[in-house]
């Protein structure tokens, strides 16, 4: 899966009280065809930072950089 929008079904929970998460989340594609575990650091919120690029005169340039919703 590359750049698919998914929903998180199960958030990571630490097995040690006060410890860090297990770093895995259980996800499902919105069409419901794919479910599985993905490393948490390979996911991000769709309302996070976004970069929009445009190709002008054969070169890629930043057109917009958005933070948040």
HUGIHU-V662247 format. One record per residue. N is the residue number from 0. RES is the residue in one letter. PHI is phi in radians with two decimals (999 if undefined). PSI is psi in whole degrees, 0 to 359 (999 if undefined). BURIAL is + if it has 9 or more other C-alpha atoms within 8 Angstrom, else -. Layout:
N & RES & PHI & PSI & BURIAL
N & RES & PHI & PSI & BURIAL
//
This chain:
0 & X & 999 & 127 & -
1 & X & -2.16 & 116 & -
2 & X & 1.05 & 30 & -
3 & X & -1.43 & 146 & -
4 & X & -1.52 & 127 & -
5 & X & -2.27 & 164 & -
6 & X & -1.89 & 141 & -
7 & X & -1.50 & 124 & +
8 & X & -1.64 & 322 & -
9 & X & -2.39 & 117 & -
10 & X & -1.42 & 154 & -
11 & X & -1.16 & 142 & +
12 & X & -2.26 & 134 & -
13 & X & -1.27 & 142 & +
14 & X & -1.50 & 349 & -
15 & X & -1.98 & 128 & -
16 & X & -1.00 & 125 & -
17 & X & 1.38 & 3 & -
18 & X & -1.56 & 181 & -
19 & X & -1.37 & 165 & -
20 & X & -1.25 & 168 & +
21 & X & -1.35 & 355 & -
22 & X & 1.21 & 22 & -
23 & X & -2.25 & 143 & +
24 & X & -2.20 & 145 & +
25 & X & -1.63 & 122 & +
26 & X & -2.13 & 165 & +
27 & X & -2.53 & 137 & +
28 & X & -1.20 & 157 & +
29 & X & -1.15 & 335 & -
30 & X & -1.43 & 354 & -
31 & X & 1.37 & 5 & -
32 & X & -1.39 & 334 & -
33 & X & -2.20 & 130 & -
34 & X & -2.31 & 153 & +
35 & X & 2.90 & 177 & -
36 & X & -1.63 & 137 & -
37 & X & -2.33 & 142 & +
38 & X & -1.07 & 134 & +
39 & X & -1.03 & 325 & -
40 & X & -1.28 & 354 & -
41 & X & -1.73 & 7 & -
42 & X & -2.09 & 156 & -
43 & X & -2.67 & 160 & -
44 & X & -1.27 & 137 & -
45 & X & -1.18 & 348 & -
46 & X & -1.64 & 8 & -
47 & X & -1.35 & 190 & +
48 & X & -1.05 & 141 & -
49 & X & -2.38 & 144 & -
50 & X & -2.08 & 130 & +
51 & X & -1.96 & 128 & -
52 & X & -1.98 & 149 & +
53 & X & -2.32 & 143 & -
54 & X & -1.67 & 118 & -
55 & X & -2.22 & 125 & -
56 & X & 0.93 & 39 & -
57 & X & 1.42 & 3 & -
58 & X & -2.15 & 142 & -
59 & X & -1.43 & 134 & -
60 & X & -2.32 & 150 & -
61 & X & -1.27 & 123 & +
62 & X & -1.70 & 327 & -
63 & X & -2.78 & 148 & -
64 & X & -2.29 & 114 & +
65 & X & -1.96 & 142 & -
66 & X & -2.13 & 125 & -
67 & X & 1.46 & 195 & -
68 & X & -1.39 & 999 & -
//
